[in-house]
């Protein structure tokens, strides 16, 4: 988890530094951007890994996720179908309301 967070931070920092540096000056050095991003991400990742509160929180979160009862593929398909059908029904109802309201305003305003 800390490795994935560190990699995500590395790429976000790299893109952010590249964008900010490129905004103020031209042609930023890719080597320096990568180096700065890597050092900052490594430092933050190691600091968070060694922090007892963060490490305890990460362990508690992973323990809770092991308790989650994930739905089966059949349940996911059924829920998806329900969502699609309800979306279509809602769209039809809103379309009818819009049509009625448009005709009503045409009658009132001429």
N, C-alpha and C positions, 0 to 999 in steps of 0.2 A: 504494500500500500504506500509506504514511504517512497519507494523507488518510482512508482507511477506518478505520485505527486511531484517528486523532484523532476521527472522528465516533462511533465506538463508545465511546471514552473519554468524550466529551461526554455521550452519553445515559446511560451508566452512572453518571457523576458526578451528572448532573441527578437521576436517580431516587434515588440514594443520599442526596444532600444533602436532597432533598425528604422522603425517609423519615425521616432522622435529625432534621432541623429540625422536621418535623411531629410527631415523637415527643415532643420536649421543649417545644415551644411550639405554639400554635394558629395556623392560617392563615398559612403561610409565603408570602413575596412571590415570585411566579413570576419577576418581572423579576430579582431578585437571585440567585435560584437559577440561572437561565439565564446571567446574566452571569458568575458565579463559575465555573460549569462550563465555559463557553466560554473564559474567560481561562486557566484551568488546563490544559484540553485543548490549546489553541493553544500555550501555553508548552512543555508536554511534547512535543507533536508537532514543533515547530520545534527544540527541543533534541535530540531523537532524530534528526531529519533531518540536523542539522549535526554530529552525533557520527560520527566517521570509522569507528569499530568497528561501530556499528549499521548504518550505510549500507553498509559492506562486506558484513556478514552478510546484509542484505536483498538485495543484488545477487547474492551467491552462492546464496541460496535460490531466487531467481527463475531463475538460470541452471540449477540442478539440476532445477527443475520443468519446464523446457523439454525436458529429456532424458527425462522420464517417458513411457513407452509406455502411453497410456490404453487401456482395453479398449473393444472395439466394442460396439454395442448388442446384437448377437447374443450375445456372450460374457457380458454383464451379465445378459441374460434367462436364459441357461443356468445361470449361477451362482446366480441367484435361485431358479430352480426346484429346483436341488440343495439349497439351504438349506431351502426349504419342505418338501421331501420328507423330508429328514433330521430336521427338527424334528417332523414328524408321526410318523415311525418311532420317534423317541426318546420322544415323548409316549405312544405306544401301549405301548412296552416298560415305561416307568415306571408306566403305568396297570395293566398286568398284574401287575407286582411289588407295587403297592399293594393290588390286589384279593387276591392270594395271601397277602400279609402280614396283611391284615385278617381273612381267613378263618382263617388259622393262629392268630392271637391269640384269636379267638373260640373256637376249639376248645380251646386251652390254658386260657384263663381262664373258660371256660364260658359 
